[in-house]
Amino acid sequence: MKQVAQLFFKYGAMNSGKSIEILKVAHNYEEQGKSVIILTSGVDDRAGVGEIASRIGMHRSAVPIMEDTNIFEYVKRENPEASCVLIDEAQFLKREHIIELTKIVDELNIPVMTFGLKNDFRNQLFEGSKYLLIYADKIEEMKTICWFCTKKAIMNLRLLDGKPVYEGQQVMIGGNESYYPVCRKHYFHPKLK
């Protein structure tokens, strides 16, 4: 008998290992002969649309989730017997997408594991993260350390021309050239040269 599926949200600051974790989970399922569906937000195009890439060099193709993608219908059509659905960059999803994920769990009995940022550089929740915090059965923080000290990083500092930025558009795709994972103290007082 199949166990009851759940919706998971694993969140962390930049550089907390979210993408490497999703690749590891996919590998573990597939090594056991179990099928997974891997998706990622179509917004993040750093490695190319539909690509999951970790900072340590591992990468894998995934199905991009666009604004009009119905994730429930996609899973139901493509592989309703999947062992797990894995989603990277879940912070960029819309409320409707999160409701579709709950339907995958509740109606298809497939576990869904989502990975993403909780808050943006202004310390506002992303839409996808907000609704995952509301609807997820299990929420787990993935930890990393501050760029400037050894405290836990809980915020993302955006940089523009080497200077901290606290206002602006929520979404600006970037890596270490644009964002640092930081503790609260260094969010407000970064040790920039």
Accessible surface in RSA format (square Angstrom, percent):
REM  Atomic radii and reference values for relative SASA: ProtOr
REM  Chains: A
REM  Algorithm: Lee & Richards
REM  Probe-radius: 1.40
REM  Slices: 20
REM RES _ NUM      All-atoms   Total-Side   Main-Chain    Non-polar    All polar
REM                ABS   REL    ABS   REL    ABS   REL    ABS   REL    ABS   REL
RES MET A   1   240.52 124.6 150.90  99.9  89.62 213.4 128.50 109.3 112.02 148.4
RES LYS A   2    99.83  48.7  78.05  47.9  21.78  51.9  77.34  69.6  22.49  24.0
RES GLN A   3   146.48  81.9 132.03  96.5  14.44  34.4  52.18 111.1  94.30  71.5
RES VAL A   4   125.53  82.6 111.70 101.1  13.83  33.3 111.77  97.1  13.76  37.3
RES ALA A   5     6.69   6.2   0.11   0.2   6.58  15.0   2.07   2.9   4.62  12.2
RES GLN A   6    58.02  32.4  56.81  41.5   1.21   2.9  10.06  21.4  47.96  36.4
RES LEU A   7     2.06   1.1   2.06   1.5   0.00   0.0   2.06   1.4   0.00   0.0
RES PHE A   8    47.55  23.8  47.55  29.5   0.00   0.0  47.55  28.8   0.00   0.0
RES PHE A   9     0.27   0.1   0.00   0.0   0.27   0.7   0.00   0.0   0.27   0.8
RES LYS A  10    25.20  12.3  25.20  15.5   0.00   0.0   4.11   3.7  21.09  22.5
RES TYR A  11    35.27  16.5  35.27  20.1   0.00   0.0   8.04   6.0  27.23  33.6
RES GLY A  12     3.69   4.6   0.00   N/A   3.69   4.6   3.40   9.3   0.29   0.6
RES ALA A  13     9.55   8.8   0.51   0.8   9.04  20.6   3.76   5.3   5.79  15.3
RES MET A  14    17.04   8.8  16.47  10.9   0.57   1.3   6.07   5.2  10.97  14.5
RES ASN A  15    41.85  28.9  20.50  19.8  21.35  51.4  16.92  40.7  24.93  24.1
RES SER A  16    12.80  10.8   0.00   0.0  12.80  29.5   2.26   4.8  10.54  14.8
RES GLY A  17    28.58  35.2   0.00   N/A  28.58  35.2  24.60  67.5   3.98   8.9
RES LYS A  18    23.37  11.4  21.22  13.0   2.15   5.1  13.82  12.4   9.56  10.2
RES SER A  19    20.21  17.1  17.65  23.6   2.55   5.9   5.85  12.5  14.36  20.1
RES ILE A  20    49.22  28.0  48.35  36.0   0.86   2.1  48.35  34.8   0.86   2.3
RES GLU A  21    32.68  18.8  31.99  24.2   0.69   1.6   4.06   7.9  28.62  23.4
RES ILE A  22     0.69   0.4   0.34   0.3   0.35   0.8   0.39   0.3   0.30   0.8
RES LEU A  23    10.00   5.6   6.49   4.6   3.51   8.8   6.53   4.6   3.47   9.3
RES LYS A  24   107.80  52.6 102.68  63.0   5.12  12.2  64.74  58.3  43.06  45.9
RES VAL A  25    16.50  10.9  15.95  14.4   0.55   1.3  16.50  14.3   0.00   0.0
RES ALA A  26     0.09   0.1   0.09   0.1   0.00   0.0   0.09   0.1   0.00   0.0
RES HIS A  27   103.26  56.4 100.89  70.1   2.38   6.1  66.05  68.1  37.21  43.3
RES ASN A  28    64.07  44.2  62.76  60.7   1.30   3.1  17.89  43.1  46.18  44.6
RES TYR A  29    53.58  25.0  52.13  29.7   1.44   3.8  28.86  21.7  24.72  30.5
RES GLU A  30    69.41  39.8  52.94  40.1  16.47  39.2  30.28  58.6  39.13  31.9
RES GLU A  31   130.91  75.2  93.12  70.5  37.79  90.0  41.49  80.3  89.42  73.0
RES GLN A  32   119.44  66.8  86.89  63.5  32.55  77.5  39.17  83.4  80.27  60.9
RES GLY A  33    73.03  90.1   0.00   N/A  73.03  90.1  37.85 103.9  35.18  78.8
RES LYS A  34    92.37  45.1  85.71  52.6   6.65  15.8  51.45  46.3  40.92  43.6
RES SER A  35    49.60  41.9  39.53  52.8  10.07  23.2  38.74  82.5  10.86  15.2
RES VAL A  36    20.57  13.5   0.05   0.0  20.52  49.4   0.05   0.0  20.52  55.7
RES ILE A  37    12.38   7.0   9.14   6.8   3.24   7.8  12.38   8.9   0.00   0.0
RES ILE A  38    13.61   7.7   6.74   5.0   6.87  16.6   6.74   4.9   6.87  18.6
RES LEU A  39     0.08   0.0   0.08   0.1   0.00   0.0   0.08   0.1   0.00   0.0
RES THR A  40     2.37   1.7   2.37   2.4   0.00   0.0   0.52   0.7   1.85   2.8
RES SER A  41     1.67   1.4   1.67   2.2   0.00   0.0   0.09   0.2   1.58   2.2
RES GLY A  42    11.08  13.7   0.00   N/A  11.08  13.7   2.12   5.8   8.96  20.1
RES VAL A  43    68.70  45.2  54.27  49.1  14.43  34.8  61.22  53.2   7.48  20.3
RES ASP A  44    13.70   9.6  11.87  11.8   1.82   4.3   4.50  10.6   9.20   9.2
RES ASP A  45    77.62  54.4  65.78  65.5  11.84  28.0   8.26  19.4  69.37  69.2
RES ARG A  46   111.75  46.9  71.83  36.6  39.92  95.0  46.14  63.1  65.61  39.8
RES ALA A  47    52.02  47.8  18.42  28.4  33.60  76.4  29.84  42.0  22.18  58.7
RES GLY A  48    29.55  36.4   0.00   N/A  29.55  36.4  28.01  76.9   1.54   3.5
RES VAL A  49    79.59  52.4  53.08  48.0  26.52  63.9  53.08  46.1  26.52  71.9
RES GLY A  50     3.07   3.8   0.00   N/A   3.07   3.8   1.63   4.5   1.45   3.2
RES GLU A  51    52.18  30.0  42.12  31.9  10.07  24.0  14.62  28.3  37.56  30.7
RES ILE A  52     1.75   1.0   0.00   0.0   1.75   4.2   1.75   1.3   0.00   0.0
RES ALA A  53    44.97  41.3  23.43  36.2  21.54  49.0  23.43  33.0  21.54  57.1
RES SER A  54    14.02  11.9   3.62   4.8  10.40  24.0   5.99  12.8   8.03  11.3
RES ARG A  55   120.25  50.5  77.21  39.4  43.04 102.5  57.96  79.2  62.28  37.7
RES ILE A  56   133.29  75.8  97.94  73.0  35.34  85.2 106.26  76.5  27.03  73.3
RES GLY A  57    56.66  69.9   0.00   N/A  56.66  69.9  38.04 104.4  18.62  41.7
RES MET A  58    99.74  51.7  94.17  62.3   5.57  13.3  81.94  69.7  17.80  23.6
RES HIS A  59   128.34  70.1 104.77  72.8  23.57  60.3  67.04  69.1  61.29  71.3
RES ARG A  60    79.27  33.3  73.99  37.7   5.28  12.6  31.13  42.6  48.14  29.2
RES SER A  61    76.62  64.7  63.40  84.6  13.22  30.4  39.08  83.2  37.54  52.6
RES ALA A  62    14.49  13.3   0.00   0.0  14.49  33.0   6.76   9.5   7.72  20.5
RES VAL A  63    48.68  32.0  47.08  42.6   1.59   3.8  48.68  42.3   0.00   0.0
RES PRO A  64    46.03  33.6  40.25  36.7   5.79  21.0  40.25  33.2   5.79  36.0
RES ILE A  65     5.35   3.0   0.32   0.2   5.03  12.1   0.32   0.2   5.03  13.6
RES MET A  66    90.38  46.8  86.13  57.0   4.25  10.1  88.10  74.9   2.29   3.0
RES GLU A  67   139.53  80.1 114.14  86.4  25.39  60.5  40.76  78.8  98.77  80.6
RES ASP A  68   134.74  94.4 100.90 100.4  33.84  80.0  51.02 120.1  83.72  83.5
RES THR A  69    29.16  20.7  18.96  19.2  10.20  24.3  18.88  25.4  10.29  15.6
RES ASN A  70    64.64  44.6  57.80  55.9   6.84  16.5  20.90  50.3  43.74  42.3
RES ILE A  71     0.00   0.0   0.00   0.0   0.00   0.0   0.00   0.0   0.00   0.0
RES PHE A  72     9.16   4.6   9.16   5.7   0.00   0.0   9.16   5.6   0.00   0.0
RES GLU A  73    76.96  44.2  76.63  58.0   0.33   0.8  28.36  54.9  48.60  39.7
RES TYR A  74    43.85  20.5  43.53  24.8   0.32   0.8  23.69  17.8  20.16  24.9
RES VAL A  75     0.00   0.0   0.00   0.0   0.00   0.0   0.00   0.0   0.00   0.0
RES LYS A  76   101.94  49.7  94.09  57.7   7.85  18.7  49.53  44.6  52.41  55.8
RES ARG A  77   158.93  66.7 126.70  64.6  32.23  76.7  76.07 104.0  82.86  50.2
RES GLU A  78    95.27  54.7  66.07  50.0  29.20  69.5  10.48  20.3  84.79  69.2
RES ASN A  79    38.39  26.5  36.09  34.9   2.30   5.5  11.11  26.7  27.28  26.4
RES PRO A  80    57.16  41.7  51.31  46.8   5.85  21.3  51.31  42.4   5.85  36.4
RES GLU A  81   141.98  81.5 126.00  95.3  15.98  38.0  55.32 107.0  86.66  70.8
RES ALA A  82     0.03   0.0   0.00   0.0   0.03   0.1   0.00   0.0   0.03   0.1
RES SER A  83    30.13  25.5  21.80  29.1   8.32  19.2   9.66  20.6  20.47  28.7
RES CYS A  84     0.00   0.0   0.00   0.0   0.00   0.0   0.00   0.0   0.00   0.0
RES VAL A  85     0.00   0.0   0.00   0.0   0.00   0.0   0.00   0.0   0.00   0.0
RES LEU A  86     0.00   0.0   0.00   0.0   0.00   0.0   0.00   0.0   0.00   0.0
RES ILE A  87     0.00   0.0   0.00   0.0   0.00   0.0   0.00   0.0   0.00   0.0
RES ASP A  88     4.14   2.9   4.14   4.1   0.00   0.0   0.00   0.0   4.14   4.1
RES GLU A  89    20.26  11.6  19.78  15.0   0.48   1.1   3.68   7.1  16.58  13.5
RES ALA A  90     0.00   0.0   0.00   0.0   0.00   0.0   0.00   0.0   0.00   0.0
RES GLN A  91     3.41   1.9   1.68   1.2   1.73   4.1   0.00   0.0   3.41   2.6
RES PHE A  92    30.73  15.4  15.49   9.6  15.24  39.7  20.12  12.2  10.60  30.4
RES LEU A  93     2.34   1.3   1.72   1.2   0.62   1.6   1.72   1.2   0.62   1.7
RES LYS A  94    69.74  34.0  69.74  42.8   0.00   0.0  24.01  21.6  45.73  48.7
RES ARG A  95    96.21  40.4  96.21  49.0   0.00   0.0  20.43  27.9  75.78  45.9
RES GLU A  96   103.67  59.5 100.86  76.3   2.82   6.7  56.15 108.6  47.53  38.8
RES HIS A  97     5.69   3.1   5.69   4.0   0.00   0.0   4.64   4.8   1.06   1.2
RES ILE A  98     0.00   0.0   0.00   0.0   0.00   0.0   0.00   0.0   0.00   0.0
RES ILE A  99    50.60  28.8  50.60  37.7   0.00   0.0  50.60  36.4   0.00   0.0
RES GLU A 100    23.43  13.5  23.43  17.7   0.00   0.0   9.62  18.6  13.81  11.3
RES LEU A 101     0.00   0.0   0.00   0.0   0.00   0.0   0.00   0.0   0.00   0.0
RES THR A 102    23.34  16.6  23.02  23.3   0.32   0.8  13.82  18.6   9.52  14.4
RES LYS A 103    74.16  36.2  73.16  44.9   1.00   2.4  30.66  27.6  43.50  46.3
RES ILE A 104     0.00   0.0   0.00   0.0   0.00   0.0   0.00   0.0   0.00   0.0
RES VAL A 105     7.17   4.7   4.17   3.8   3.00   7.2   4.17   3.6   3.00   8.1
RES ASP A 106   113.52  79.5  78.39  78.0  35.13  83.1  30.11  70.9  83.41  83.2
RES GLU A 107   112.22  64.4  78.00  59.0  34.22  81.5  37.48  72.5  74.74  61.0
RES LEU A 108    36.67  20.4  22.34  16.0  14.33  36.0  26.76  18.8   9.91  26.7
RES ASN A 109    45.65  31.5  45.46  43.9   0.19   0.5  24.51  59.0  21.14  20.4
RES ILE A 110     0.00   0.0   0.00   0.0   0.00   0.0   0.00   0.0   0.00   0.0
RES PRO A 111    21.74  15.8  21.74  19.8   0.00   0.0  21.74  17.9   0.00   0.0
RES VAL A 112     0.00   0.0   0.00   0.0   0.00   0.0   0.00   0.0   0.00   0.0
RES MET A 113    22.28  11.5  22.28  14.7   0.00   0.0  13.58  11.5   8.70  11.5
RES THR A 114     0.00   0.0   0.00   0.0   0.00   0.0   0.00   0.0   0.00   0.0
RES PHE A 115     0.00   0.0   0.00   0.0   0.00   0.0   0.00   0.0   0.00   0.0
RES GLY A 116     0.52   0.6   0.00   N/A   0.52   0.6   0.52   1.4   0.00   0.0
RES LEU A 117    18.13  10.1  18.13  13.0   0.00   0.0  18.13  12.7   0.00   0.0
RES LYS A 118    64.55  31.5  62.40  38.3   2.15   5.1  15.13  13.6  49.42  52.6
RES ASN A 119    16.88  11.6  16.72  16.2   0.16   0.4   7.51  18.1   9.37   9.1
RES ASP A 120     2.84   2.0   0.79   0.8   2.05   4.9   2.84   6.7   0.00   0.0
RES PHE A 121     2.37   1.2   0.58   0.4   1.79   4.7   0.61   0.4   1.76   5.0
RES ARG A 122    76.13  32.0  61.07  31.1  15.05  35.8  13.27  18.1  62.86  38.1
RES ASN A 123    50.42  34.8  27.81  26.9  22.61  54.4  21.95  52.8  28.47  27.5
RES GLN A 124   100.30  56.1  97.43  71.2   2.87   6.8  18.48  39.3  81.82  62.1
RES LEU A 125    82.03  45.7  61.64  44.1  20.40  51.3  61.64  43.3  20.40  54.9
RES PHE A 126     9.96   5.0   9.96   6.2   0.00   0.0   9.96   6.0   0.00   0.0
RES GLU A 127    67.13  38.5  58.13  44.0   9.01  21.4  30.66  59.3  36.48  29.8
RES GLY A 128     0.00   0.0   0.00   N/A   0.00   0.0   0.00   0.0   0.00   0.0
RES SER A 129     0.00   0.0   0.00   0.0   0.00   0.0   0.00   0.0   0.00   0.0
RES LYS A 130    89.85  43.8  89.20  54.7   0.64   1.5  42.68  38.4  47.16  50.2
RES TYR A 131    39.95  18.7  39.95  22.7   0.00   0.0  13.01   9.8  26.94  33.2
RES LEU A 132     0.00   0.0   0.00   0.0   0.00   0.0   0.00   0.0   0.00   0.0
RES LEU A 133    54.46  30.3  37.91  27.1  16.55  41.6  38.11  26.8  16.35  44.0
RES ILE A 134   104.48  59.5  74.60  55.6  29.88  72.0  80.08  57.7  24.40  66.2
RES TYR A 135    81.45  38.0  64.58  36.7  16.87  43.9  44.49  33.4  36.97  45.6
RES ALA A 136    15.65  14.4   0.00   0.0  15.65  35.6   0.00   0.0  15.65  41.5
RES ASP A 137    83.70  58.6  48.58  48.4  35.12  83.1  11.49  27.0  72.22  72.0
RES LYS A 138   108.59  53.0 103.46  63.5   5.13  12.2  55.91  50.3  52.68  56.1
RES ILE A 139    79.92  45.5  45.82  34.1  34.10  82.2  45.86  33.0  34.05  92.4
RES GLU A 140    88.41  50.8  83.82  63.4   4.59  10.9  34.71  67.1  53.70  43.8
RES GLU A 141    45.87  26.3  31.70  24.0  14.17  33.7   8.53  16.5  37.34  30.5
RES MET A 142    27.03  14.0  20.10  13.3   6.93  16.5  25.22  21.4   1.81   2.4
RES LYS A 143   134.17  65.5 107.34  65.9  26.84  63.9  70.74  63.7  63.44  67.6
RES THR A 144    27.75  19.7  16.98  17.2  10.78  25.7  10.92  14.7  16.84  25.5
RES ILE A 145   105.65  60.1 101.68  75.8   3.96   9.5 101.68  73.2   3.96  10.8
RES CYS A 146     3.72   2.8   0.00   0.0   3.72   8.8   0.00   0.0   3.72   4.0
RES TRP A 147   110.67  44.4  80.13  38.8  30.53  71.7  68.18  36.4  42.49  68.9
RES PHE A 148    35.27  17.6  13.95   8.6  21.32  55.5  20.96  12.7  14.31  41.0
RES CYS A 149    37.13  28.1  21.34  23.8  15.79  37.1  31.09  78.8   6.03   6.5
RES THR A 150   119.13  84.7 102.73 104.1  16.40  39.1  69.24  93.0  49.89  75.4
RES LYS A 151   117.20  57.2 110.50  67.8   6.70  16.0  83.10  74.8  34.10  36.3
RES LYS A 152    87.59  42.7  73.75  45.3  13.84  32.9  44.89  40.4  42.70  45.5
RES ALA A 153     3.34   3.1   0.00   0.0   3.34   7.6   0.00   0.0   3.34   8.9
RES ILE A 154    60.68  34.5  48.06  35.8  12.62  30.4  52.49  37.8   8.19  22.2
RES MET A 155    24.97  12.9  24.97  16.5   0.00   0.0  24.97  21.2   0.00   0.0
RES ASN A 156     4.49   3.1   4.46   4.3   0.03   0.1   2.22   5.4   2.26   2.2
RES LEU A 157     0.09   0.1   0.09   0.1   0.00   0.0   0.09   0.1   0.00   0.0
RES ARG A 158    11.86   5.0  11.69   6.0   0.18   0.4   1.99   2.7   9.87   6.0
RES LEU A 159    11.46   6.4   7.97   5.7   3.49   8.8   8.07   5.7   3.39   9.1
RES LEU A 160   102.88  57.3  97.86  70.0   5.02  12.6  99.24  69.7   3.64   9.8
RES ASP A 161   134.09  93.9  97.69  97.2  36.40  86.1  40.93  96.3  93.16  92.9
RES GLY A 162    48.11  59.3   0.00   N/A  48.11  59.3  31.51  86.5  16.60  37.2
RES LYS A 163   140.75  68.7 140.65  86.3   0.10   0.2  95.66  86.1  45.09  48.0
RES PRO A 164    46.67  34.0  30.12  27.5  16.56  60.2  30.12  24.9  16.56 102.9
RES VAL A 165    31.97  21.0  28.32  25.6   3.65   8.8  31.78  27.6   0.19   0.5
RES TYR A 166    75.01  35.0  67.57  38.4   7.44  19.3  66.14  49.7   8.87  10.9
RES GLU A 167   138.23  79.4 130.66  98.8   7.58  18.0  61.62 119.2  76.61  62.5
RES GLY A 168    42.70  52.7   0.00   N/A  42.70  52.7  33.65  92.4   9.05  20.3
RES GLN A 169   150.79  84.3 137.70 100.6  13.10  31.2  51.52 109.7  99.27  75.3
RES GLN A 170    51.77  29.0  42.98  31.4   8.79  20.9  13.06  27.8  38.72  29.4
RES VAL A 171    58.16  38.3  42.02  38.0  16.15  38.9  43.63  37.9  14.53  39.4
RES MET A 172    65.33  33.8  56.06  37.1   9.27  22.1  38.03  32.3  27.30  36.2
RES ILE A 173    56.67  32.2  28.86  21.5  27.81  67.0  31.39  22.6  25.28  68.6
RES GLY A 174     6.21   7.7   0.00   N/A   6.21   7.7   2.26   6.2   3.95   8.8
RES GLY A 175    11.48  14.2   0.00   N/A  11.48  14.2  10.12  27.8   1.36   3.0
RES ASN A 176    64.82  44.7  55.55  53.7   9.27  22.3  21.44  51.6  43.38  41.9
RES GLU A 177   128.51  73.8  97.22  73.5  31.29  74.5  75.39 145.8  53.12  43.4
RES SER A 178    10.79   9.1  10.79  14.4   0.00   0.0   0.00   0.0  10.79  15.1
RES TYR A 179    19.33   9.0  18.95  10.8   0.37   1.0  14.42  10.8   4.90   6.0
RES TYR A 180    35.74  16.7  35.74  20.3   0.00   0.0   1.64   1.2  34.11  42.0
RES PRO A 181     2.55   1.9   2.55   2.3   0.00   0.0   2.55   2.1   0.00   0.0
RES VAL A 182     0.00   0.0   0.00   0.0   0.00   0.0   0.00   0.0   0.00   0.0
RES CYS A 183     4.67   3.5   4.67   5.2   0.00   0.0   4.66  11.8   0.01   0.0
RES ARG A 184   147.05  61.7 144.89  73.9   2.16   5.1  36.46  49.8 110.59  67.0
RES LYS A 185   121.46  59.3 110.28  67.7  11.18  26.6  64.65  58.2  56.82  60.5
RES HIS A 186     6.12   3.3   6.12   4.3   0.00   0.0   5.20   5.4   0.92   1.1
RES TYR A 187     9.14   4.3   9.14   5.2   0.00   0.0   4.40   3.3   4.74   5.8
RES PHE A 188   116.19  58.1  98.16  60.8  18.03  46.9  99.06  60.1  17.13  49.0
RES HIS A 189   130.63  71.4 121.21  84.3   9.41  24.1  82.07  84.6  48.56  56.5
RES PRO A 190    28.96  21.1  10.05   9.2  18.92  68.8  10.05   8.3  18.92 117.6
RES LYS A 191   131.98  64.4 108.33  66.5  23.65  56.3  77.16  69.4  54.83  58.4
RES LEU A 192    55.89  31.1  25.83  18.5  30.06  75.6  27.75  19.5  28.14  75.7
RES LYS A 193   248.55 121.3 173.37 106.4  75.18 179.0 152.17 137.0  96.38 102.7
END  Absolute sums over single chains surface
CHAIN  1 A    10044.8       7960.1       2084.7       5320.0       4724.8
END  Absolute sums over all chains
TOTAL         10044.8       7960.1       2084.7       5320.0       4724.8
